Amino acid sequence: MNDLQKRTWAEVSLGAIENNYKAIRKRLPEGCKFLGIVKADAYGHGACEVAKRLEQCGADYLAIACLDEAIELRRSGVKMPVLILGHTPPEYVSELLRYDLTQTVSCEAKATEFSEAAGRLGGTLKIHIKLDTGMSRLGFLCDGGYFDEGVKNVVRTCNMPNLDVEGIYTHFAVSDYDDAESIAYTKRQFKLFCDVISAAEAQGVHFKIRHCANSGAVVNHPEMMLDMVRPGLLLYGYGDGGKLGLRPAMRLVSTVSTIKYYEPGTCVSYGRHFTAERRTRMGVVAAGYADGLPWSAAGKCSFYSEGSFVPQCGNICMDMCMVDLTEAPSVQVGSEVEIFGENASLTEFAEKAGTIPYELLCAVSKRVPRIYLNV
Ligand SMILES: *Cc1c(COP(=O)(O)O)cnc(C)c1O
């Protein structure tokens, strides 16, 4: 046993990530680029390790949320193009240039600031323009009455000095839902995206990389792949990954540290929300909310150990939680407990906790060592 594998750890299968990359790649039209989303430490999997594997596999682009995440990749030796999806204050344009990063620009005012800052530094900043087609978050407004103004602002941005406008993109709000209303909403977002591009290109500008397909669109709307796709969750084996033969890349594992028998009527954990109804063989698992287990899942989820599912009982504590082992006699002190992975479904766990798989992956905390596997 590895020293790190004593309490709670996360096994990250780089082989699964490679498998998932190749399975998604196979679905892309000829010439379509692959951008791997590695923000938030690659959804908890470890950004540098995932990025290096994607680089070896031949992915075209990476994206992260902010400058610090991009610098971390560069310092670890990642050479691929890297797109920053969020805002970077213009006083950091020198870092963008020094590390050869591509910056998202989400309105004309910011484009002006970037252009001026790059000019002062004597450099050219590579940018992708982001359009707000219905997510109502970041991006140039272009819907309805804003269309003409939006196109004008995009064209003006393209013509600013010291900016190299390499791409244009938008983000979908409901591409992962397959009900009729969501499908119509995504199609409307896509049409608006294409319409703005056509109107801008009619005014003499050109975008080398047009992209909008997140994981949901890669699965449900393959006609929207355009010049590049931008999957995150799929790469890690979740979302509708099962449909494409993708494999979950992370397995969160803990161990049983203590087992005791309690008489009926015994209350377990903070708040006394669980009371034993029978003589109960109760195990203490060495993982709690400080490791990333959601407090809201208390008493609703079960984990996998020694061939069976064991129900979690009582409040989840900071560093541990309890499981009922009465019907799992083969589980002993030291037994491994899979919190999620091949056997215990992360998607079901998230539903029971009232959250989404994304949040649980990102929540696996810093104190949980990642063990990288090639298989
Ligand atoms: C996070 C993010 C993605 C990836 O989303 P998934 O649902 O994980 O595929 C794609 N594009 C943008 C702009 C994002 O912020």
The ligand as a Tripos MOL2 file, in Angstrom:
@<TRIPOS>MOLECULE
LIG
   15    15     1     0     0
SMALL
NO_CHARGES

@<TRIPOS>ATOM
      1 C1        -17.1320   25.0320  -18.1060 C.3       1 LIG1
      2 C2        -17.3340   25.4450  -19.5100 C.ar      1 LIG1
      3 C3        -17.4290   24.4730  -20.5270 C.ar      1 LIG1
      4 C4        -17.5040   22.9910  -20.2660 C.3       1 LIG1
      5 O1        -18.7800   22.6350  -19.7980 O.3       1 LIG1
      6 P1        -19.1750   21.0930  -19.6670 P.3       1 LIG1
      7 O2        -20.6190   21.1280  -19.3610 O.co2     1 LIG1
      8 O3        -18.3730   20.5540  -18.5140 O.co2     1 LIG1
      9 O4        -18.8290   20.4450  -20.9430 O.co2     1 LIG1
     10 C5        -17.4740   24.9280  -21.8400 C.ar      1 LIG1
     11 N1        -17.4580   26.2540  -22.1260 N.ar      1 LIG1
     12 C6        -17.4080   27.1990  -21.1620 C.ar      1 LIG1
     13 C7        -17.4190   28.6310  -21.5680 C.3       1 LIG1
     14 C8        -17.3600   26.8300  -19.8300 C.ar      1 LIG1
     15 O5        -17.3110   27.7840  -18.8870 O.3       1 LIG1
@<TRIPOS>BOND
     1     1     2 1
     2     2     3 ar
     3     2    14 ar
     4     3     4 1
     5     3    10 ar
     6     4     5 1
     7     5     6 1
     8     6     7 2
     9     6     8 1
    10     6     9 1
    11    10    11 ar
    12    11    12 ar
    13    12    13 1
    14    12    14 ar
    15    14    15 1
@<TRIPOS>SUBSTRUCTURE
     1 LIG1         1 GROUP 0 **** ****
